[in-house]
């Protein structure tokens, strides 16, 4: 009798399997183009009928996707697909750092390997809008009066470069990696004169503005190698 009631722990609970199946169905809905980035999903009753589930099961799947940042639910309005993937990547990256105990040395090494090349691509591809964004970030750093404002201006500058590189994969991934590292280094960055990173940003901007890819690559590498000197102090704070 006891053996017949034994739970098969190898199989996930039924509600978990239903949620996984619904998430897969929603992915297909997006990949088919029926719901575009920033667009609105059909009403819950329509989706539940289309997927052959009750609304309670659908709501559970939608809540999971909302937590992941894939969509937003607006009371009295409906469910909307996120406009970009950046919010989706942030939480997994944070957990990746925590679960695999990735060091900031590894994250910084990844930046050193890739970001100089992104700066070079930005020098070749930057639009007038990209250049304006870089200038705005530099001015914001010059005018910053708090460490948080300085950090935001720093993040904005690098994200402008990722965007200007024209590679959307690198733009999304490195915007998240850069923000993860910078947030952790926020307290320590206040120990370094703002003129130091600001001078690098101005030199990188000049190289991009002049369409000098080699100079943009070299200056970005120099900037990152200089910023990496803060890492030992950050590791000691853990």
N, CA, C and O of each residue as an XYZ file, in Angstrom:
952
protein
N       0.842     -1.207      0.000
C       0.000      0.000      0.000
C       0.868      1.244      0.000
O       0.634      2.187     -0.756
N       1.898      1.227      0.883
C       2.777      2.390      0.991
C       3.496      2.643     -0.316
O       3.684      3.789     -0.723
N       3.909      1.536     -0.991
C       4.656      1.713     -2.231
C       3.789      2.319     -3.322
O       4.288      3.073     -4.158
N       2.460      1.992     -3.327
C       1.576      2.515     -4.361
C       1.330      4.008     -4.194
O       0.967      4.698     -5.147
N       1.533      4.507     -2.953
C       1.304      5.931     -2.701
C       2.599      6.740     -2.776
O       2.599      7.953     -2.566
N       3.690      6.058     -3.076
C       4.975      6.739     -3.123
C       4.977      7.773     -4.250
O       4.508      7.492     -5.353
N       5.495      8.946     -3.978
C       5.539     10.030     -4.958
C       6.757      9.868     -5.858
O       7.871      9.635     -5.388
N       6.526      9.994     -7.144
C       7.642      9.947     -8.085
C       8.306     11.321     -8.108
O       7.821     12.254     -8.747
N       9.435     11.422     -7.391
C      10.096     12.716     -7.249
C      10.898     13.104     -8.489
O      11.456     14.199     -8.552
N      10.956     12.226     -9.454
C      11.704     12.555    -10.667
C      10.904     13.476    -11.579
O      11.474     14.160    -12.428
N       9.594     13.497    -11.407
C       8.739     14.324    -12.260
C       8.329     15.585    -11.516
O       7.964     15.503    -10.343
N       8.375     16.744    -12.152
C       7.957     17.977    -11.492
C       6.460     17.954    -11.247
O       5.739     17.239    -11.943
N       5.968     18.723    -10.266
C       4.528     18.780     -9.993
C       3.755     19.196    -11.239
O       4.290     19.859    -12.127
N       2.477     18.791    -11.287
C       1.660     19.060    -12.469
C       1.563     20.547    -12.771
O       1.628     20.947    -13.933
N       1.403     21.393    -11.712
C       1.252     22.825    -11.957
C       2.528     23.427    -12.542
O       2.472     24.377    -13.323
N       3.686     22.863    -12.156
C       4.956     23.333    -12.705
C       5.054     22.992    -14.187
O       5.517     23.801    -14.990
N       4.608     21.772    -14.547
C       4.644     21.357    -15.948
C       3.702     22.221    -16.793
O       4.031     22.584    -17.922
N       2.533     22.547    -16.239
C       1.585     23.391    -16.963
C       2.170     24.783    -17.182
O       2.050     25.348    -18.269
N       2.809     25.340    -16.139
C       3.420     26.664    -16.257
C       4.504     26.657    -17.322
O       4.584     27.580    -18.133
N       5.340     25.622    -17.326
C       6.411     25.513    -18.317
C       5.840     25.435    -19.730
O       6.362     26.053    -20.659
N       4.749     24.658    -19.881
C       4.122     24.528    -21.196
C       3.524     25.849    -21.646
O       3.613     26.204    -22.821
N       2.912     26.583    -20.718
C       2.316     27.870    -21.056
C       3.387     28.892    -21.454
O       3.196     29.672    -22.387
N       4.504     28.877    -20.743
C       5.602     29.779    -21.089
C       6.107     29.474    -22.495
O       6.424     30.385    -23.260
N       6.181     28.181    -22.831
C       6.588     27.781    -24.179
C       5.588     28.285    -25.221
O       5.978     28.744    -26.294
N       4.298     28.195    -24.896
C       3.264     28.683    -25.820
C       3.351     30.196    -26.019
O       3.163     30.699    -27.126
N       3.635     30.904    -24.943
C       3.753     32.356    -25.032
C       4.981     32.741    -25.864
O       4.946     33.709    -26.623
N       6.064     31.974    -25.713
C       7.251     32.204    -26.549
C       6.909     32.054    -28.028
O       7.358     32.845    -28.857
N       6.119     31.044    -28.352
C       5.718     30.831    -29.747
C       4.850     31.994    -30.243
O       4.939     32.402    -31.401
N       4.014     32.515    -29.347
C       3.163     33.652    -29.690
C       4.019     34.858    -30.060
O       3.708     35.594    -30.997
N       5.103     35.049    -29.309
C       6.003     36.178    -29.567
C       6.811     35.939    -30.840
O       6.945     36.837    -31.671
N       7.354     34.721    -30.994
C       8.190     34.418    -32.162
C       7.398     34.485    -33.457
O       7.958     34.746    -34.521
N       6.095     34.249    -33.368
C       5.262     34.304    -34.570
C       4.968     35.732    -35.000
O       4.477     35.971    -36.103
N       5.274     36.684    -34.116
C       5.020     38.084    -34.436
C       3.626     38.553    -34.073
O       3.241     39.674    -34.403
N       2.854     37.692    -33.387
C       1.497     38.084    -33.004
C       1.510     39.131    -31.891
O       0.577     39.922    -31.752
N       2.589     39.119    -31.098
C       2.782     40.152    -30.076
C       4.180     40.722    -30.278
O       5.166     39.988    -30.214
N       4.269     42.009    -30.517
C       5.546     42.666    -30.787
C       6.087     43.331    -29.520
O       5.318     43.601    -28.598
N       7.400     43.600    -29.456
C       7.974     44.292    -28.290
C       7.210     45.578    -27.977
O       7.005     46.424    -28.847
N       6.797     45.705    -26.726
C       6.024     46.863    -26.313
C       4.541     46.723    -26.585
O       3.746     47.570    -26.177
N       4.162     45.642    -27.281
C       2.767     45.437    -27.665
C       1.938     44.765    -26.588
O       2.463     44.262    -25.595
N       0.636     44.768    -26.806
C      -0.317     44.231    -25.836
C      -0.715     42.810    -26.195
O      -0.942     42.496    -27.364
N      -0.799     41.951    -25.182
C      -1.257     40.574    -25.365
C      -2.783     40.554    -25.486
O      -3.454     41.478    -25.027
N      -3.324     39.513    -26.096
C      -4.781     39.338    -26.098
C      -5.281     39.222    -24.654
O      -4.489     38.897    -23.769
N      -6.558     39.473    -24.389
C      -7.109     39.335    -23.034
C      -6.882     37.927    -22.474
O      -6.736     36.965    -23.227
N      -6.855     37.825    -21.156
C      -6.591     36.545    -20.495
C      -7.583     35.462    -20.930
O      -7.193     34.316    -21.154
N      -8.854     35.821    -21.049
C      -9.852     34.814    -21.419
C      -9.584     34.251    -22.807
O      -9.829     33.073    -23.065
N      -9.078     35.103    -23.704
C      -8.750     34.661    -25.066
C      -7.533     33.742    -25.039
O      -7.526     32.695    -25.687
N      -6.505     34.132    -24.291
C      -5.294     33.308    -24.200
C      -5.596     31.962    -23.538
O      -5.126     30.919    -23.994
N      -6.376     31.995    -22.472
C      -6.705     30.750    -21.759
C      -7.428     29.781    -22.687
O      -7.154     28.581    -22.685
N      -8.348     30.311    -23.473
C      -9.090     29.458    -24.410
C      -8.171     28.933    -25.495
O      -8.252     27.761    -25.862
N      -7.290     29.793    -26.017
C      -6.371     29.384    -27.088
C      -5.409     28.299    -26.608
O      -5.085     27.377    -27.357
N      -4.945     28.411    -25.341
C      -3.977     27.448    -24.815
C      -4.639     26.248    -24.143
O      -3.952     25.298    -23.769
N      -5.973     26.279    -23.984
C      -6.689     25.153    -23.401
C      -6.440     24.971    -21.924
O      -6.333     23.841    -21.446
N      -6.345     26.084    -21.183
C      -6.124     26.016    -19.731
C      -7.104     26.959    -19.037
O      -7.760     27.779    -19.679
N      -7.188     26.827    -17.719
C      -8.021     27.766    -16.978
C      -7.236     29.059    -16.719
O      -6.010     29.085    -16.835
N      -7.949     30.115    -16.372
C      -7.304     31.416    -16.220
C      -6.342     31.458    -15.029
O      -5.382     32.228    -15.033
N      -6.603     30.624    -14.000
C      -5.708     30.594    -12.839
C      -4.314     30.094    -13.253
O      -3.298     30.643    -12.827
N      -4.283     29.048    -14.087
C      -2.999     28.518    -14.564
C      -2.289     29.542    -15.447
O      -1.074     29.720    -15.359
N      -3.073     30.216    -16.303
C      -2.487     31.243    -17.172
C      -1.896     32.373    -16.349
O      -0.794     32.842    -16.637
N      -2.616     32.810    -15.333
C      -2.132     33.919    -14.506
C      -0.830     33.558    -13.797
O       0.037     34.411    -13.606
N      -0.699     32.292    -13.409
C       0.535     31.853    -12.753
C       1.710     31.962    -13.719
O       2.787     32.416    -13.332
N       1.517     31.553    -14.962
C       2.585     31.646    -15.964
C       2.917     33.103    -16.266
O       4.086     33.462    -16.403
N       1.883     33.943    -16.370
C       2.112     35.362    -16.640
C       2.872     36.020    -15.497
O       3.716     36.886    -15.727
N       2.575     35.614    -14.267
C       3.276     36.176    -13.110
C       4.756     35.812    -13.137
O       5.609     36.640    -12.818
N       5.059     34.571    -13.518
C       6.459     34.146    -13.641
C       7.189     35.012    -14.671
O       8.307     35.465    -14.430
N       6.551     35.235    -15.811
C       7.165     36.036    -16.869
C       7.286     37.497    -16.459
O       8.209     38.190    -16.887
N       6.358     37.968    -15.634
C       6.452     39.343    -15.147
C       7.647     39.495    -14.215
O       8.378     40.483    -14.286
N       7.841     38.509    -13.341
C       8.995     38.529    -12.429
C      10.295     38.508    -13.224
O      11.270     39.159    -12.846
N      10.308     37.756    -14.327
C      11.501     37.673    -15.182
C      11.746     38.970    -15.961
O      12.836     39.183    -16.492
N      10.732     39.830    -16.023
C      10.886     41.073    -16.766
C      10.474     40.972    -18.218
O      10.697     41.899    -18.997
N       9.866     39.837    -18.592
C       9.448     39.632    -19.979
C       8.228     40.482    -20.310
O       8.081     40.965    -21.432
N       7.366     40.656    -19.334
C       6.131     41.400    -19.583
C       5.740     42.203    -18.350
O       6.283     42.008    -17.262
N       4.786     43.109    -18.543
C       4.234     43.884    -17.435
C       2.721     43.770    -17.476
O       2.115     43.742    -18.548
N       2.119     43.705    -16.299
C       0.666     43.626    -16.188
C       0.146     44.913    -15.569
O       0.532     45.280    -14.460
N      -0.730     45.593    -16.294
C      -1.280     46.866    -15.835
C      -2.735     46.668    -15.446
O      -3.568     46.281    -16.266
N      -3.024     46.939    -14.183
C      -4.372     46.737    -13.654
C      -5.385     47.558    -14.455
O      -5.215     48.763    -14.641
N      -6.424     46.898    -14.917
C      -7.470     47.569    -15.658
C      -7.122     47.857    -17.105
O      -7.931     48.429    -17.836
N      -5.925     47.467    -17.527
C      -5.501     47.746    -18.903
C      -5.179     46.460    -19.657
O      -5.752     46.195    -20.714
N      -4.258     45.659    -19.109
C      -3.899     44.417    -19.789
C      -2.448     44.044    -19.578
O      -1.787     44.577    -18.687
N      -1.953     43.135    -20.391
C      -0.595     42.617    -20.293
C       0.204     43.052    -21.515
O      -0.249     42.913    -22.652
N       1.405     43.582    -21.262
C       2.243     44.109    -22.341
C       3.599     43.418    -22.363
O       4.188     43.148    -21.317
N       4.081     43.139    -23.555
C       5.414     42.578    -23.730
C       6.439     43.680    -23.525
O       6.239     44.803    -23.988
N       7.537     43.374    -22.837
C       8.579     44.376    -22.607
C       9.121     44.884    -23.932
O       9.144     44.164    -24.930
N       9.556     46.139    -23.925
C      10.048     46.757    -25.157
C      11.448     46.295    -25.512
O      11.830     46.329    -26.682
N      12.228     45.858    -24.515
C      13.590     45.395    -24.789
C      13.937     44.253    -23.852
O      13.191     43.947    -22.922
N      15.094     43.616    -24.111
C      15.505     42.441    -23.325
C      16.396     42.795    -22.142
O      16.759     41.913    -21.363
N      16.754     44.062    -21.992
C      17.725     44.410    -20.954
C      17.236     44.044    -19.554
O      17.999     43.511    -18.748
N      15.957     44.331    -19.263
C      15.434     44.012    -17.938
C      15.387     42.504    -17.707
O      15.469     42.045    -16.568
N      15.253     41.728    -18.795
C      15.197     40.267    -18.674
C      16.561     39.710    -18.281
O      16.645     38.712    -17.566
N      17.622     40.351    -18.747
C      18.971     39.843    -18.510
C      19.515     40.174    -17.129
O      20.393     39.468    -16.631
N      19.014     41.231    -16.500
C      19.611     41.703    -15.264
C      19.551     40.671    -14.137
O      20.577     40.353    -13.534
N      18.357     40.145    -13.851
C      18.231     39.196    -12.742
C      19.040     37.920    -12.967
O      19.753     37.495    -12.058
N      18.955     37.276    -14.174
C      19.789     36.091    -14.396
C      21.283     36.377    -14.211
O      22.012     35.533    -13.691
N      21.745     37.563    -14.633
C      23.156     37.902    -14.472
C      23.512     38.001    -12.991
O      24.561     37.515    -12.569
N      22.639     38.632    -12.199
C      22.899     38.733    -10.764
C      22.989     37.353    -10.123
O      23.872     37.101     -9.303
N      22.071     36.455    -10.499
C      22.095     35.108     -9.932
C      23.281     34.303    -10.450
O      23.827     33.463     -9.734
N      23.677     34.557    -11.689
C      24.850     33.876    -12.243
C      26.088     34.223    -11.419
O      26.907     33.354    -11.121
N      26.218     35.488    -11.057
C      27.342     35.932    -10.236
C      27.281     35.268     -8.864
O      28.302     34.830     -8.333
N      26.068     35.195     -8.288
C      25.916     34.640     -6.943
C      26.087     33.120     -6.914
O      26.821     32.592     -6.077
N      25.411     32.419     -7.825
C      25.406     30.959     -7.790
C      26.732     30.354     -8.218
O      27.200     29.390     -7.613
N      27.337     30.915     -9.255
C      28.611     30.375     -9.730
C      29.803     31.088     -9.100
O      30.955     30.811     -9.430
N      29.506     32.010     -8.189
C      30.564     32.744     -7.490
C      31.543     33.377     -8.476
O      32.758     33.320     -8.287
N      30.993     33.983     -9.535
C      31.856     34.652    -10.504
C      32.500     35.863     -9.852
O      31.821     36.665     -9.211
N      33.787     35.991    -10.013
C      34.487     37.118     -9.405
C      34.384     38.346    -10.303
O      34.147     38.235    -11.506
N      34.563     39.509     -9.702
C      34.554     40.728    -10.501
C      35.800     40.799    -11.387
O      35.816     41.505    -12.395
N      36.838     40.065    -11.001
C      38.017     39.982    -11.881
C      37.623     39.319    -13.204
O      38.054     39.754    -14.271
N      36.799     38.264    -13.130
C      36.361     37.574    -14.351
C      35.460     38.468    -15.199
O      35.593     38.516    -16.422
N      34.539     39.178    -14.536
C      33.659     40.086    -15.267
C      34.463     41.207    -15.916
O      34.199     41.592    -17.055
N      35.436     41.720    -15.191
C      36.243     42.810    -15.742
C      37.111     42.311    -16.887
O      37.312     43.019    -17.873
N      37.625     41.093    -16.758
C      38.419     40.527    -17.841
C      37.570     40.395    -19.099
O      38.051     40.632    -20.207
N      36.304     40.016    -18.924
C      35.392     39.921    -20.066
C      35.221     41.281    -20.724
O      35.205     41.386    -21.951
N      35.094     42.318    -19.915
C      34.980     43.674    -20.457
C      36.243     44.061    -21.223
O      36.163     44.651    -22.301
N      37.400     43.732    -20.669
C      38.667     44.096    -21.309
C      38.828     43.392    -22.655
O      39.393     43.953    -23.594
N      38.330     42.165    -22.740
C      38.429     41.405    -23.990
C      37.551     42.015    -25.085
O      37.954     42.081    -26.246
N      36.345     42.463    -24.709
C      35.346     42.839    -25.714
C      35.147     44.347    -25.890
O      35.032     44.815    -27.023
N      35.103     45.115    -24.804
C      34.719     46.522    -24.916
C      35.634     47.372    -25.798
O      35.133     48.263    -26.484
N      36.952     47.142    -25.815
C      37.767     47.927    -26.752
C      37.321     47.750    -28.203
O      37.336     48.700    -28.986
N      36.924     46.523    -28.552
C      36.454     46.282    -29.920
C      35.122     46.974    -30.165
O      34.872     47.454    -31.270
N      34.267     47.032    -29.157
C      32.999     47.735    -29.303
C      33.241     49.232    -29.510
O      32.531     49.881    -30.279
N      34.243     49.771    -28.822
C      34.581     51.187    -29.004
C      35.071     51.437    -30.429
O      34.753     52.459    -31.037
N      35.849     50.487    -30.951
C      36.338     50.618    -32.335
C      35.168     50.572    -33.319
O      35.123     51.351    -34.271
N      34.225     49.661    -33.089
C      33.043     49.582    -33.950
C      32.216     50.867    -33.849
O      31.655     51.335    -34.841
N      32.148     51.426    -32.644
C      31.402     52.668    -32.459
C      32.025     53.803    -33.276
O      31.316     54.648    -33.823
N      33.363     53.812    -33.352
C      34.049     54.846    -34.140
C      33.687     54.730    -35.618
O      33.652     55.726    -36.340
N      33.426     53.528    -36.047
C      33.084     53.306    -37.457
C      31.596     53.535    -37.753
O      31.228     53.887    -38.874
N      30.746     53.331    -36.738
C      29.305     53.280    -37.001
C      28.467     54.338    -36.282
O      27.277     54.462    -36.571
N      29.036     55.090    -35.374
C      28.248     56.019    -34.550
C      27.483     57.021    -35.399
O      28.019     57.604    -36.341
N      26.223     57.205    -35.046
C      25.390     58.202    -35.713
C      25.507     59.529    -34.962
O      26.121     59.597    -33.897
N      24.920     60.570    -35.521
C      24.925     61.869    -34.839
C      24.187     61.769    -33.510
O      24.533     62.453    -32.547
N      23.177     60.922    -33.465
C      22.436     60.713    -32.213
C      23.304     60.031    -31.168
O      23.253     60.379    -29.988
N      24.106     59.054    -31.602
C      25.025     58.371    -30.683
C      26.050     59.354    -30.119
O      26.334     59.345    -28.921
N      26.602     60.201    -30.990
C      27.595     61.184    -30.555
C      26.985     62.168    -29.563
O      27.633     62.566    -28.595
N      25.739     62.557    -29.808
C      25.055     63.465    -28.892
C      24.867     62.806    -27.530
O      25.011     63.455    -26.494
N      24.542     61.504    -27.537
C      24.384     60.765    -26.289
C      25.680     60.701    -25.499
O      25.670     60.835    -24.275
N      26.784     60.499    -26.183
C      28.100     60.465    -25.523
C      28.431     61.826    -24.915
O      28.913     61.898    -23.785
N      28.177     62.897    -25.651
C      28.436     64.245    -25.133
C      27.578     64.526    -23.905
O      28.048     65.107    -22.927
N      26.327     64.112    -23.965
C      25.410     64.333    -22.842
C      25.901     63.588    -21.599
O      25.847     64.126    -20.494
N      26.380     62.348    -21.776
C      26.882     61.560    -20.639
C      28.124     62.200    -20.034
O      28.297     62.192    -18.815
N      28.994     62.758    -20.886
C      30.200     63.433    -20.391
C      29.809     64.677    -19.593
O      30.352     64.922    -18.516
N      28.873     65.457    -20.118
C      28.430     66.662    -19.407
C      27.754     66.300    -18.091
O      27.919     66.997    -17.090
N      26.990     65.202    -18.096
C      26.319     64.763    -16.864
C      27.345     64.374    -15.803
O      27.145     64.646    -14.619
N      28.440     63.739    -16.218
C      29.484     63.384    -15.257
C      30.175     64.637    -14.736
O      30.473     64.728    -13.545
N      30.432     65.598    -15.608
C      31.072     66.849    -15.190
C      30.224     67.587    -14.156
O      30.758     68.196    -13.228
N      28.908     67.529    -14.319
C      27.994     68.273    -13.450
C      27.552     67.473    -12.229
O      26.878     68.016    -11.355
N      27.917     66.198    -12.152
C      27.447     65.345    -11.052
C      27.960     65.858     -9.703
O      29.114     66.265     -9.567
N      27.077     65.824     -8.730
C      27.436     66.281     -7.381
C      27.372     65.155     -6.360
O      27.782     65.334     -5.213
N      26.868     64.009     -6.763
C      26.800     62.851     -5.864
C      27.447     61.658     -6.555
O      27.598     61.624     -7.776
N      27.825     60.681     -5.737
C      28.439     59.482     -6.301
C      27.455     58.724     -7.184
O      27.854     58.123     -8.182
N      26.160     58.748     -6.823
C      25.149     58.065     -7.615
C      24.996     58.718     -8.986
O      24.876     58.026     -9.996
N      25.001     60.045     -9.021
C      24.889     60.755    -10.297
C      26.105     60.470    -11.167
O      25.991     60.324    -12.384
N      27.260     60.394    -10.535
C      28.496     60.069    -11.262
C      28.413     58.666    -11.850
O      28.787     58.441    -13.001
N      27.917     57.722    -11.041
C      27.796     56.339    -11.490
C      26.848     56.234    -12.683
O      27.148     55.549    -13.662
N      25.710     56.910    -12.600
C      24.738     56.865    -13.689
C      25.314     57.449    -14.973
O      25.081     56.920    -16.059
N      26.063     58.537    -14.848
C      26.676     59.151    -16.029
C      27.715     58.222    -16.640
O      27.846     58.149    -17.862
N      28.457     57.509    -15.789
C      29.455     56.549    -16.262
C      28.771     55.417    -17.022
O      29.198     55.045    -18.115
N      27.704     54.873    -16.434
C      26.954     53.787    -17.068
C      26.383     54.253    -18.407
O      26.458     53.532    -19.402
N      25.814     55.457    -18.429
C      25.218     55.987    -19.660
C      26.250     56.127    -20.773
O      25.958     55.842    -21.934
N      27.454     56.565    -20.421
C      28.502     56.737    -21.424
C      28.843     55.414    -22.094
O      28.899     55.322    -23.320
N      29.068     54.403    -21.285
C      29.439     53.104    -21.844
C      28.278     52.467    -22.615
O      28.491     51.815    -23.637
N      27.051     52.658    -22.121
C      25.913     52.098    -22.839
C      25.732     52.769    -24.200
O      25.297     52.130    -25.158
N      26.065     54.055    -24.282
C      26.020     54.748    -25.580
C      27.003     54.108    -26.564
O      26.713     53.975    -27.753
N      28.154     53.722    -26.053
C      29.160     53.079    -26.914
C      28.676     51.707    -27.362
O      28.836     51.338    -28.525
N      28.079     50.944    -26.434
C      27.566     49.622    -26.800
C      26.502     49.761    -27.888
O      26.464     48.981    -28.840
N      25.651     50.753    -27.732
C      24.583     50.977    -28.721
C      25.175     51.406    -30.055
O      24.755     50.936    -31.113
N      26.155     52.305    -29.994
C      26.770     52.830    -31.224
C      27.553     51.764    -31.977
O      27.788     51.902    -33.178
N      27.961     50.698    -31.283
C      28.728     49.633    -31.941
C      27.895     48.930    -33.006
O      28.436     48.317    -33.926
N      26.574     49.024    -32.874
C      25.699     48.412    -33.868
C      25.460     46.935    -33.662
O      24.764     46.308    -34.461
N      26.028     46.357    -32.596
C      25.824     44.936    -32.316
C      24.863     44.818    -31.147
O      25.236     45.102    -30.008
N      23.631     44.403    -31.412
C      22.603     44.397    -30.381
C      22.862     43.352    -29.291
O      22.500     43.560    -28.133
N      23.487     42.234    -29.660
C      23.793     41.211    -28.664
C      24.782     41.750    -27.639
O      24.569     41.632    -26.432
N      25.869     42.345    -28.133
C      26.870     42.921    -27.230
C      26.291     44.089    -26.446
O      26.604     44.271    -25.269
N      25.449     44.876    -27.099
C      24.814     46.002    -26.408
C      24.048     45.517    -25.189
O      24.212     46.065    -24.099
N      23.218     44.502    -25.356
C      22.414     43.992    -24.254
C      23.268     43.334    -23.171
O      23.096     43.607    -21.983
N      24.186     42.468    -23.588
C      24.992     41.720    -22.618
C      25.920     42.624    -21.829
O      26.016     42.507    -20.608
N      26.605     43.527    -22.521
C      27.609     44.328    -21.833
C      27.009     45.492    -21.059
O      27.628     45.991    -20.118
N      25.819     45.931    -21.438
C      25.125     46.926    -20.621
C      24.840     46.325    -19.244
O      24.978     47.004    -18.226
N      24.443     45.053    -19.214
C      24.143     44.375    -17.950
C      25.421     44.095    -17.170
O      25.470     44.331    -15.963
N      26.459     43.595    -17.844
C      27.733     43.293    -17.173
C      28.333     44.566    -16.593
O      28.790     44.580    -15.451
N      28.329     45.642    -17.390
C      28.907     46.908    -16.938
C      28.158     47.439    -15.725
O      28.767     47.893    -14.756
N      26.823     47.377    -15.786
C      26.027     47.884    -14.670
C      26.249     47.035    -13.411
O      26.278     47.574    -12.304
N      26.406     45.720    -13.567
C      26.662     44.837    -12.427
C      27.966     45.198    -11.742
O      28.023     45.302    -10.516
N      29.023     45.393    -12.538
C      30.335     45.730    -11.981
C      30.313     47.120    -11.357
O      30.803     47.310    -10.244
N      29.742     48.098    -12.074
C      29.753     49.473    -11.583
C      28.952     49.638    -10.303
O      29.351     50.398     -9.421
N      27.830     48.940    -10.186
C      27.025     49.032     -8.973
C      27.807     48.528     -7.771
O      27.732     49.109     -6.688
N      28.562     47.443     -7.961
C      29.375     46.894     -6.871
C      30.525     47.814     -6.507
O      30.962     47.846     -5.356
N      31.023     48.572     -7.496
C      32.175     49.443     -7.269
C      31.771     50.866     -6.872
O      32.628     51.736     -6.721
N      30.478     51.097     -6.706
C      29.975     52.458     -6.497
C      30.651     53.160     -5.319
O      31.066     54.314     -5.435
N      30.760     52.466     -4.192
C      31.337     53.097     -3.004
C      32.818     53.390     -3.194
O      33.331     54.394     -2.699
N      33.501     52.502     -3.917
C      34.938     52.687     -4.100
C      35.257     53.754     -5.142
O      36.285     54.425     -5.048
N      34.389     53.913     -6.129
C      34.674     54.879     -7.191
C      34.775     56.284     -6.641
O      35.444     57.136     -7.226
N      34.106     56.540     -5.503
C      34.181     57.863     -4.898
C      35.566     58.201     -4.383
O      35.866     59.367     -4.126
N      36.413     57.196     -4.229
C      37.774     57.436     -3.755
C      38.692     57.943     -4.862
O      39.784     58.442     -4.589
N      38.250     57.814     -6.108
C      39.050     58.231     -7.254
C      38.525     59.559     -7.765
O      37.315     59.733     -7.916
N      39.414     60.490     -8.032
C      39.006     61.785     -8.565
C      38.184     61.599     -9.833
O      38.521     60.786    -10.694
N      37.106     62.359     -9.935
C      36.232     62.247    -11.103
C      36.963     62.624    -12.381
O      36.565     62.214    -13.471
N      38.029     63.403    -12.252
C      38.781     63.831    -13.435
C      39.445     62.662    -14.151
O      39.695     62.719    -15.355
N      39.726     61.603    -13.399
C      40.420     60.450    -14.000
C      39.540     59.737    -15.022
O      39.942     59.634    -16.181
N      38.344     59.234    -14.648
C      37.505     58.601    -15.664
C      36.993     59.597    -16.698
O      36.799     59.247    -17.862
N      36.776     60.838    -16.271
C      36.272     61.858    -17.185
C      37.256     62.119    -18.318
O      36.861     62.301    -19.469
N      38.538     62.135    -17.978
C      39.567     62.361    -19.005
C      39.566     61.228    -20.023
O      39.718     61.465    -21.222
N      39.395     59.995    -19.545
C      39.327     58.851    -20.463
C      38.092     58.944    -21.358
O      38.168     58.693    -22.560
N      36.969     59.303    -20.769
C      35.732     59.406    -21.546
C      35.872     60.446    -22.659
O      35.416     60.226    -23.781
N      36.499     61.570    -22.343
C      36.673     62.624    -23.350
C      37.591     62.157    -24.475
O      37.357     62.477    -25.641
N      38.629     61.406    -24.132
C      39.550     60.904    -25.154
C      38.873     59.848    -26.029
O      39.075     59.808    -27.243
N      38.071     58.998    -25.398
C      37.346     57.969    -26.163
C      36.343     58.639    -27.095
O      36.208     58.255    -28.256
N      35.639     59.646    -26.574
C      34.672     60.370    -27.413
C      35.378     61.023    -28.604
O      34.883     60.970    -29.730
N      36.523     61.630    -28.352
C      37.258     62.305    -29.431
C      37.631     61.311    -30.527
O      37.516     61.614    -31.715
N      38.076     60.127    -30.122
C      38.464     59.103    -31.105
C      37.252     58.635    -31.913
O      37.347     58.440    -33.125
N      36.121     58.457    -31.241
C      34.901     58.029    -31.943
C      34.428     59.134    -32.881
O      34.046     58.864    -34.019
N      34.452     60.359    -32.413
C      34.022     61.502    -33.223
C      34.886     61.651    -34.476
O      34.390     62.019    -35.540
N      36.181     61.361    -34.340
C      37.118     61.477    -35.470
C      37.137     60.218    -36.337
O      37.900     60.140    -37.300
N      36.313     59.247    -36.005
C      36.240     57.978    -36.748
C      37.566     57.228    -36.713
O      37.928     56.541    -37.669
N      38.288     57.368    -35.596
C      39.586     56.716    -35.439
C      39.388     55.441    -34.612
O      39.491     55.465    -33.386
N      39.106     54.348    -35.287
C      38.791     53.095    -34.609
C      39.958     52.581    -33.768
O      39.758     52.099    -32.653
N      41.168     52.685    -34.299
C      42.339     52.177    -33.574
C      42.561     52.952    -32.281
O      42.876     52.365    -31.246
N      42.397     54.271    -32.342
C      42.574     55.083    -31.144
C      41.467     54.828    -30.131
O      41.717     54.805    -28.926
N      40.251     54.639    -30.614
C      39.134     54.334    -29.718
C      39.375     53.010    -29.002
O      39.119     52.895    -27.803
N      39.863     52.018    -29.729
C      40.154     50.699    -29.154
C      41.239     50.808    -28.083
O      41.089     50.276    -26.983
N      42.324     51.496    -28.406
C      43.465     51.609    -27.486
C      43.095     52.396    -26.232
O      43.503     52.029    -25.130
N      42.332     53.469    -26.388
C      41.978     54.305    -25.236
C      40.985     53.600    -24.325
O      41.069     53.719    -23.102
N      40.046     52.867    -24.911
C      39.121     52.100    -24.079
C      39.861     51.041    -23.272
O      39.560     50.835    -22.096
N      40.823     50.369    -23.891
C      41.618     49.370    -23.180
C      42.382     50.025    -22.030
O      42.427     49.491    -20.922
N      42.977     51.173    -22.297
C      43.712     51.904    -21.257
C      42.776     52.290    -20.111
O      43.140     52.183    -18.940
N      41.583     52.733    -20.456
C      40.580     53.140    -19.456
C      40.193     51.961    -18.568
O      40.142     52.098    -17.346
N      39.923     50.810    -19.167
C      39.509     49.638    -18.397
C      40.647     49.093    -17.532
O      40.418     48.664    -16.401
N      41.861     49.109    -18.059
C      43.006     48.650    -17.270
C      43.213     49.553    -16.056
O      43.585     49.089    -14.978
N      42.968     50.850    -16.246
C      43.099     51.791    -15.141
C      41.992     51.546    -14.106
O      42.258     51.536    -12.904
N      40.757     51.348    -14.570
C      39.636     51.111    -13.650
C      39.808     49.814    -12.880
O      39.341     49.689    -11.747
N      40.476     48.852    -13.493
C      40.650     47.548    -12.836
C      41.509     47.652    -11.576
O      41.484     46.746    -10.743
N      42.259     48.725    -11.423
C      43.105     48.881    -10.223
C      42.261     49.001     -8.958
O      42.782     48.846     -7.854
N      40.944     49.280     -9.104
C      40.069     49.367     -7.931
C      39.641     47.993     -7.421
O      39.168     47.872     -6.291
N      39.802     46.968     -8.239
C      39.282     45.651     -7.890
C      39.853     45.068     -6.589
O      39.078     44.540     -5.792
N      41.158     45.136     -6.336
C      41.659     44.559     -5.078
C      40.985     45.160     -3.853
O      40.672     44.446     -2.901
N      40.763     46.468     -3.874
C      40.108     47.123     -2.740
C      38.667     46.649     -2.595
O      38.163     46.515     -1.480
N      38.009     46.396     -3.719
C      36.627     45.942     -3.697
C      36.538     44.521     -3.137
O      35.629     44.209     -2.367
N      37.486     43.661     -3.527
C      37.481     42.279     -3.027
C      37.698     42.254     -1.512
O      37.160     41.392     -0.817
N      38.488     43.204     -1.005
C      38.758     43.251      0.446
C      37.519     43.642      1.240
O      37.395     43.302      2.417
N      36.588     44.369      0.581
C      35.381     44.822      1.274
C      34.369     43.713      1.468
O      33.445     43.850      2.270
N      34.533     42.592      0.730
C      33.546     41.502      0.814
C      33.590     40.855      2.196
O      32.836     39.920      2.464
